Amino acid sequence: MASNGERLTPLEMLARLVAFDTESDKSNLALIDAVCAYLDGWGVPVRRFPDASGTKAAILATIGPEREGGIVLSGHTDVVPVAGQPWTSDPFTLRVAGGRAYGRGAVDMKGFCATALALVPDMLAADLARPIHLLLSYDEETTCLGPMDAIARFGEDVPRPGACIVGEPTGLDVADAHKSIVTCLTTVHGREAHSSRPELGANAVSAACDLVAALNRIADRMIERGDPSGRFDPPATTIHVGTIQGGTARNILARECRFHWEYRGLPDLDPREIPALFAKAVDEVTTRRLNRYGEYGRIDTLEEVDIPGLAPDPGSEAERLALRIAGRNRTVAMPYATEAGRFQAAGIPTVVCGPGDIAQAHQPDEFITLDALAAGEAFLRRLIAECAA
């Protein structure tokens, strides 16, 4: 990573960021240290927010005056794993070919982070009247909790910003809404017995199957309700069961069965509705199936991740600013979750707007086109001009 005031193009900066293997189950500290050194070379102070383990950190750098009403540019440094994917080149060495820059995180979302960092000298030269805050976080691909410590400081020892732009790839469309995501692990505890004597035990697999069927029925209910706003694709709250594992042999009642499931809610979904419907199903299955012959089993559900959705906020400062500098005349809705809901929940007007196509994210040979990278640079240059006016 360059320091001592060296200028880098967005593509050069992207190559440096991609070179750090920051898969979500690994540390991002080497990348963070390098970015801090780069910013120090330009005399930009950095606030650092380590996680509880000390193996990851978020950073917040402010360019311009220490005053309220600034703009947060939020990006995450973590990427999804590459294991098992058929890459045709080293995923952690940026490869440029055919008008594309290939590498893990190139579009999701080191391309946005690289462009913002590369333009730090231009932000400094612009003598900003309105500050720009660069927030680089971690764990967006898992919990979206990485920016929370920094968000908590806004309005405390960091001037409260007036808007936030989360740079996830939207093709520079301005997204003012996205779904929430809640992920759960349900464990059915049964009691082993020989399959010829089912009355002596409790079959965890059978109970789990009933619960999965109940989730399918709840999902059908969500589909029937649809999306009154008409903005989302797919046009409904969705429910998905991703894994299921249990049992030891075909002729033994299963002692345990576990399944992972999630739901992605429309912004107007009552957050209590699906948990309440599932809890009712758990009560029924516990009585009717699991403990038919005795008080042998129980069912536990652990909520692992709860990422809030982003609700439309028509006319907000973030929406008006992003539409203006992106050259768009309407907003869009996105089906995936981001950390944007975290900022909105803290009272900061927020939109999602960044270069590249989300269809390339998480894929083998992930890429961002050079045209998209250039468009992202132009977008941020217009932001700089706005903040200097």
N, C-alpha and C positions, 0 to 999 in steps of 0.2 A: 504494500500500500504506500502510495506517495505521501510525503509530508514536506515541511519546510516551504510551503507555498507553491508547490508544483501544480500546474494546471493539468487536468485530465479531461478528456472528452467523456461523454456518457458511456461510450462503448469501451473505452479503456478502463473506466471505473467499474463497469459491469464485469469485465474479465477478472478484475481483482476480487470482487465480491463473490463471483461464482466459484473461485478457486478455494473458498472456505467451505468445507463440508459441514453444513449447519442443519443436518437432518434433525427433526424435532426431538429425538431421543438423545441428542448429543449436545455438547456445550457450544455456545456461540461466542465465547469470550475472545477467541483469537480474532474473529472478525470485528468484534466491538473494540478491542484494543487497537486494531489497525485503523478503524474509522476515527477513534479518538485522537490517534497520532496525526492523522490527516487534518482533522479540524484544528488541532493545536497548532499545526503548521500555518494555518490561516488566522490564528489568534482568536478562535471561536471557543468560548468556554462550554463545557459539557457537564451536565448533571447525569449521574450514573445511578441506576436502580437495579441492584442485584436481586435474584430470586432467593428463596429461603435456603436453597442448597448451596448457593454460591457458585454454581456452575454455569449460570446464564445471567444475562443482564440486559436491561433496556437502557437507552440513552436519550436525553433530550438536549438539543442544542438550539439556542435562540440567536438569530441574526437580526440585528436592528435594535430599536429602543426597547427597554424594559417597561412596556406599557400594556394596558389591556387592549383587547380587540384584535389581537394578532390572528394569524392563520396557522393552524397545525397541519403539517404534511405527515401523515402517519403511514409507516410501512413496516413490515415484519421481516426479520432476518432468517427465520427458520424455513426449511423446505421439507417436502415429503420424501420418504425413502426412495432409493433407486434399486434396492435389492429385488432381483427377479425380473427386472425390466430389460428388454432387449435393446439396449443402447448401442449405437453404431460407433460411438466415440466416447472418450472419458467424460462422464457427466460433470466433472468438476474442473474441466479445462474448456474455456469458451472457444467454440469453433464457429467461424464465420464463413458461410458459403451460400451462394444463390440468394443473396439479399436477406439472409436470416442469421441470427446469432443463437447457437445451440448451447444449452447447458442447463443443469438443474437449477431452478429458480430464475431462469432468464426472464420469464414472463410473470411468474408468481413468487415473489414480486420484486426481485432484485433489480429489474430494469427500471422501475420507478425510483427505488432507493438510490441507485447509481446516478440517475439523472439529477435528482435533487442534490446529491452530494457534489456532483461535478459542477453544478451551478452555484455553489457557495461563493466562489470569488465574484461572480456577477451580482449576487445578493449583497455582498459587502460593498461593491463599487456603486451600487444603486442608491446608497444612503437612504435606506428604507425609512419611511415615516411610520409604517405599520410593521410590527415584527413578524417574521416567519419562524415558526418552531419546527424543527426536524425531530420527529420521534421515531426511533427505530426500536422495535420490540421483539419478543420471542413468543413461542408457543401459540401463534395464531392458528397453526394447522391442527392444534389439539384442543385448547381451552379458550383461546382469545383473552387470557388473563395477563399476558405480558405487559400491556400498557397501563395496567390498573394503578400501580404505584405512582407513575408519572401523572396520570389523570387526577389522582387524589391531591396532587400538589398545586393544580391550577386553582387560582384564587387564594392560595395560601402564600407560599414564598415564590411562586411563579405567577406572573400576571395572567388573569383569566383571558383565554382566547375568545374571539368572536365567532370563529368557524373552524371546522376541521374537514379536510379532504383526505379520505382513505384511498390510497393509490392502487387498489386491486384492479386487475385488467378488465376494463369495460369497453375497450375500443374508444375511450374518451367520451362515451355517453355518460350522462350524469344520472346515477342511480340514487333515488331518494327513499327506496324501500327495499328490504330483503327479509327473508324468512328467519325465524329463530331456529335454533337447533338444541334439542335436549337428548342426551344419550344415557341409556340405563343398562345395568346388568341385573337380570333377575335370576335368582338361584332358588331352585325347588329342592328342598331337603325331604327325602323319603326314608323308607326303611326296607332293607333287603329281605327278600324271602324267595323261596323257590316258586317259579312261575306256575307250578301246579297247585299252589296254595296261596292265591292272591290275598285271601282274608288275613294272612299273617303279616302283611307288610303294607307299604305304600309306594306306588310306582311313580317316581319323580318324572320319568320321561313322559308318561301318559298325561300327567298334570301339566307339564310344560307344553305339550302339544295342544291341550285345551286352551292354554293362555295365548299361544301363538294364534290359534283360531280366533280368539276373542279380539286380539289386536287387528287381525284382518277385518273383522266386522266393524271395529271402530274406524279403521281406515276407509272402509266402504261408506261409512256415515259421513266422514269428512269429504269424500269425493262427491257424494250426493249434495252436500251443502255447497260445494264449489267455492269460487272466488268472486264475491260480489263486486269487487273493484274491477275485475276483468283485466288485471295487469300482470298476473303471474302465469308462468309456464313451468311446470304443470299448474293448472288452475285450482289448486286445493292444498290444504294441509296434508302432508304425506306422512305415513308411518311405515317403517321398514325394520324387519328382523334380519340381522346380518350374520350371526353365528348361532349355532346350537350344539351342545355337546353334553353327553351323559350316558350312564349305563356302563356295565362291564361285560355282560354276556346276554345272549338272546333268551336264556331261560332263568334269568335272575331279575326280580323287580329292582329297578334302578334306585340306588341310594341317593343319587344327586343328578341334577340336570341344570345346566346354566345356558342362558341365551342373552345375547346382546341385541338391543333394539334402540331405535331412535324415532323421534318425530321432528319434522320441520314445519313450523307453524307460520301461517299467514300473520301479518302484523296485528290483526284484530282478534286473534285467537285468545280466549280466556286461558291464561296459563294454568289454571286449576282444572280445566275440563278433562283433558286426556288422563292426567294422573288419577282423577276421581273415577273415571270410567274404568280404568285398569284396576284400581283398588277394588271396585265392585266385583270385577271378574275374578280377582284373586280370592275374595271371600267366597264366592260361589264355587270355584274350583277346589279350594281347600276343603270345603264341606262335602261337596258332591263327589269329587274324584279322589283327592289325595287321602283324606281321612274318612273314607267311606266305612272302613272296618275298625277304626280306632284312632285315637289322637297320636298318630305316628309321625306326622310331618308338618312342615311349615314352609312358607314362601317369603323370601326377602327380596327387596328391590333396592339397589343402590343407584342413585342418580350420580353419574360420573361427570357430566358436562352440562352446563346450562348457559347457552349463549343467547342473549336477547336479540330480537329482530330489530330492524330499522323501520320506523314508522314514517310515513310521509309527513313533511312539515312545510306545507306550501308557503312560498314567499320568504323562507328563512334566509338568513345572510349567506349560509353555505350554498343553498340552492341558487340564489341570484348570482353570486360570484362565480360559481362553477359553470353555470349555463353561459354566462357572459364570456368567460375566457376560453371555454370549449367551443363556442360558436354553435350551441344547440338551442332549440326553442321549446324543448319538452324534456321531461324526466322519464326514466325507465325504472323498472323493478327487476331485481336479480333473485334467482332461486337459491343461491348459496349464502352462507353466513359469513360475516366478517366481524372485526372488532368495532365497526361503526356504531353498533348498538350500545357498546360500553360508553362511548363518548356522549351519545344522545342521552343515555340514562343519567349522565352527570350534568345534563343541562347545556351541552355544547352543540349547537346546530351542526349537523354532519351530513355529508354525502359521500358516495363512493364514486371515484372517477380516476381512471388510470389507463396507461397505454397497453396495447396488446389484446389478445383474444383469450378468454378463460378456457376455451376449448383446448388450448395447447398446454394448460396447466396439468401437472401430475402425470404427464404422459412420458414414455420413453422418447428421447430426442426432443424434449421440450425446447421451444424456441420463441423468440420475439423477432418480428421482422425489423429490419433497419428502418423502414419507413415508419413503423409504429414507434420506434425509439425516437426518431426525429420529431414525430408529432407530439410525443410526450415532452420533449425538450421545448418545443414551441409553446406548448400549453403552460409550462412552468415559467418560461420567459415572460409570457403575458401576465402571469400572476405577479412576478417580480415588478413589472411595470405598474400594475395596479397598486401594489403596496408602497411603491415609491412616489405615487402621485400625491 
